[in-house]
Every structure is written in C-alpha cells, then in structure tokens.
C-alpha cells in the first residue's frame, strides 16, 4: 500500500511539473513572438531600403569599393564615359516605387533624385572626398576631389583607361611632363581595342596641374586626363571625354590610396530615401557602403 502511495505521489508531481513547464513554455513563446513582431517593421524597413539602393546603383552604374587597413585606405571607382545613367530610367523607377512598390509594402516611400537628374551624379564620402560625374549636354567628365578644395591626401593614384572603337594616335597626342620628384605617385595606363597602349609612371607635384591628352586616328576629339591642382582642387583628378563619336566608349578605373582615417568611412549617392510605415520612419541617403 505504501508503495502504491509513493507511485501516486510521484505521478502527481510529474504531472504538476509537466503542466508548469507547459504554462512557462507557452508564456515564453508568446513573449518571443511579441519581441519578433515588435522588431519586424524595423527590419523590414532596412530590407526595403537595401533593395531600393541596389536598384538605384544598378541604374547609375558607378562601381565603387573601399578598403580600409591600419596604415592606408584604398578607394576604387569604375565608371564609363559617357555614363550608363539614363534619366528616364531613374524617373520611371521613382514612379514605380511611389505608386506600385509603396502599395505592395503597405508603406509610404518617397525618393528624391533631384541631385541625380540635374546632369551631375555625385558619389560622396563621409571624410569629404567626392567623385563627380558630369553627363549633361556636351559635358562628359569625371572628377575626384575634396569638397572644400583642399588636398585630398592621396599619395598614390592608379588610373586605368580603356577606349573601345578608337585607335590611339601617338604622333598627335600630348604627354604630360613627369616631375619624378613630386609628392604623389601617378600611374596612368592606357589601352584600346586596337591593341595600342601607354604606360606612364610619375611622381607628380600635387600643387601643379598636368594634362595628358590622347588623340585618335579618324576620330574627332580627344580624351584628357588631368592631375594636380585642377580648377582649385589640390591633388585631384579629372578625366574629360571630348570624343564626338557616340560609338566610342571609355571605361575608367581609378584607385586612390591615402592615409587611413580613424573613423568609419561611409559613401553614398546625393539622393534621399524616406520610408514611413506606422511608427517606423527611416530617412537616409542612398548609402552604398561603409568601412
């Protein structure tokens, strides 16, 4: 009888434990679900912003990356002259987001592309550096500089230029003078679809202006690479496409190395994204990355 009593008590205690655990687990799961649902709108806003930023970057078409190490930072930019950017594509995308995408996400999403549609695209860096691409009318150039006109701090430029459908004419072209005792290493490599190439490795003075003008056989216009104190911007770089033939495409790759800043560097297009869904509000630039 005593044995049966012990078994009954043990069974009862086990049942009580199971019931208590079920109640605790149910409450725990409800709290977990509440936490998940409370953070979901914030996470969703981030996902939507990332999706839009990816689309905008594909339309604008400027490749960029930043590598920040202990002793130096490298900024790499790849672009085309003339640019891939199409005003109508950005306008159409803005309308799509405003009308269709916003409704699908049950949110208010507003994009301000006015500073991308004014004939100039600016890729901005939080440390004051700017990559600017002018594409309006007969203006077709890219420029890397500091927004206050001061020295960019770059100690090495690697510039790679590839020209499609135009042959380099060495006799008509004008090389820049190599100082070889300046404060900036400027490495310029040119090649074209006809197999012509130029390699210039110089130590240039960042406070002087140098121009390398490339002329072409049977094609009007030229390609001009400028370095130094360009239009009041010290230690800057400008690449100007003056070729009138629309079939000629210029692909430019720029690598700039400078001392690594202690603070994080963020880079973004000069355009705005505003997202509102209930109590969640997100206002930001079209941020492309941070390092």
ABEGO torsion letter per residue (X at the ends): XAAAAAAAAAAAAAAAAAAAAAAAAAAAAAAAAAAAAAAAAAAAAAAAAAAAAAAAAAAAGBBBBBBBBAABBBBBBBBBOBBABBAAAAAAAAAAAAAAAAAAAGBBBBBBAAAAAAGBBBBBBAAGBBBBBBABEABBBBBBBBAAGBBAGBABBBBBBBBBGBBBBAAABBBBBBAGABABBBBBBBBBAAGBBBBBBBBBBAABBBBBBBBBBGBBEBBBBBBEBBGGBBGBBBBBBABABAABBBBBBBBBBBBBBABBBBBBBBBBBBBBBEABBBBBBBBAEBX
